Amino acid sequence: MIPPFLHAFPRRVVVFNPTGRYAARQVMAMREAGTPLVAGIALGKGGGTLDGLPLLDSLHELDAPADAAILYTPPEGTGAAIRQCAAAGIATIVAAAEYVPLHDTLGAAQAARTAGSWLVGPNTLGLCVPGQGLLGSVAPSFCMPGRVALLGRSGTLTLTVARLLTAAGVGQRIALHLGGDGVIGRNPHEYLPALRDDPDTAAVLYCGEIGGDKEYALAEALADFPKPLVATIAGRHAPAERQMGHAGALIGHAREGAAAKLAALAAAGAHAARTPYDAIEILKGLLPA
Amino acid sequence: MRLTEMDGKALLRRRGVAVPRGVVLPADGSVPAEARDWPGLMLKAQVLEGGRGKRGLVRGAALEEIPALHTAMVAQAGTVSFLLEEAVEITRELYLALRVDGTRQAIECLFSASGGIEVEQAAAPLRLPVDPDDPFAAEALFPALRDVLQADLAARVARLVPRLARLLRAEDLELLELNPLAVTPAGLVACDAKLVRDDAALPRHDTPAGSAALEAAALSPLERQARERGFALVEMPGDVALVSAGAGLGMQLMDLLGDHGLRAACFMDNLRGGPAETTEARLEAAFAIAARPEVKAILFYTTLASRPLRDRVEALLAFLARHPPPKPLYAGFAAGHAATRGFDAEAARGQLRDAGVAALHEDPLALIRAMAKDLAA
């Protein structure tokens, strides 16, 4: 399966719990970016509107199927919302909430996978396909169309790097925040087959961080990825055994540290960069002007 | 949250997992009546750090030796709780742990036929996925366990693991480690237990007071204060008080500081259940750290996609009006179109300069270069 939003940007997008202060701002930003929002799902607010966006009590009330859902559901309800979307056959699900209980995510991610849905997050700012649309809150003004697929484990760092790429004149095929938790819908390596086959992707910039072992699976997958992948890992100066924010960002063992991860990626053929700035210089050298 | 051994074992006992009989040792070190007939005694200091055995904080002793041993352990570990346990007859020690493997998206069992020692020092354990809902989960585990254990013992372990996987899920645990899991004449007994509960699920469960107190005690006063005010703070030895938002960007700023010969003295991130706006509380913590003689500067940097930049800048300006920075303040903002709607960023820059900000840059590297140059001068 490939990420459906790479094949074609969604045409019917629903937003769960769109009326909160944070969510309402994202809804406004997505509408400005041209995202085709068709309804908000907000139990108890059915029949109303949010700045013209019709609100429904339930996903069942949609008059035609949605092909993407953005969830601003609070953490306790996120697992159930993901399962609803998976059961409804929604191809792309973006779950924004931070602090979703680990076992809720595990079960919901498995359900989404089984249903053939592509889950981004939880704990994600979503994705922007520059020139096409926005699912979540990766600021389109930080991005520009191009051929580099940016995959980041951290939201603020994904935003920062998108902005730096754009400032350097390196456009993006997609800027995607994978999610910062230990369990996320799809792991970094699962994006590679689609990016390999995508004619509009020339290179990948992966911005990882300390903690967990997702970079080792990414390194293994590089054997079957002929395009350049530039990797950087945040947290080179982080102390061991201290939780650095994200549920996933903790160096428990040496292999979870930045140096070991970068070495493994380099050994597998990635271009290892110390900082995003170095990564951008490498990309500029790799990509024809 | 890491549970103390005592709290973890109470949870296991409630869930029907065999653990040694145990009792809290009173503060005066006297052995409770119920423990006087036990065939042997183990005294265990309830601290969260590993390596208790090596530090002499887990020891077997005769009944009459317990008060003196307690006194010796208090001298080393402080006035923590002490668990007095029955010493069980162990014929073999195994290692068994369950955790969530995020990359494989499965509960994973780690097993080693050699337990009782730090698992990092032993051969790599078996890694076996476990589906807690599979009625044939034990049968699925058995062949791999049979390769390293006799059939009857392999079967007992294979039957235990799915039960523990269901317990892991029901109790919202990130990790359940039994080391050693003892083979005894009475069956498999969890002689030591390390349980870590998912912080995101803490509201679903009663918080054991002893574990919570130990976790709080491991924090510095400023770190505790930060939690109470709704954000996470990690203090570190360093020379730059760092105010950031977002874990990845915060770590990136730490890295850039490190590359310029500077070290972040703190790291900040959001906290579950915290208020939407904690800028003032973060600045207070950073200024307190910056007042220390070894800290040379303050770095404030934020990237905003859609949260209003106006709120962040006004919070900074209001704070600076009341609290002159104890060390030079370097500030940076990168804001998307939605974040700057209706906001005059250029005017804000002027106001920040007037308020005493030493340097302003949108680019974090340029900002840190300016700081490093100033501090080297």
Interface residues (C-beta under 8 A of the other chain):
Chain A: R21 Y22 R25 Q26 M28 A29 E32 P75 E98 Y99 V100 P101 L102 H103 D104 L106 A109 Q110 R113 L125 S137 V138 A139 P140 S141 F142 G152 R153 S154 G155 T156 L157 T158 L159 T160 R163 L164 A167 G180 D181 G182 V183 I184 N187 C207 E209 I210 G212 D213 K214 Y216 A217 A234 G235 R236 H237 A238 P239 R242 Q243 M244 G245 H246 A247 G248 A249 H253 R274 T275 P276 Y277
Chain B: V100 G102 T103 Q105 A106 I107 E120 L168 R169 D172 E174 D198 D199 A200 A201 R204 A232 V234 M236 A245 G246 A247 G248 L249 G250 M251 Q252 M254 D255 L256 L257 G258 D259 R263 A264 F267 D269 N270 R272 G273 A276 T303 A305 S306 R307 A334 G336 H337 A338 A339 D363 P364 L365
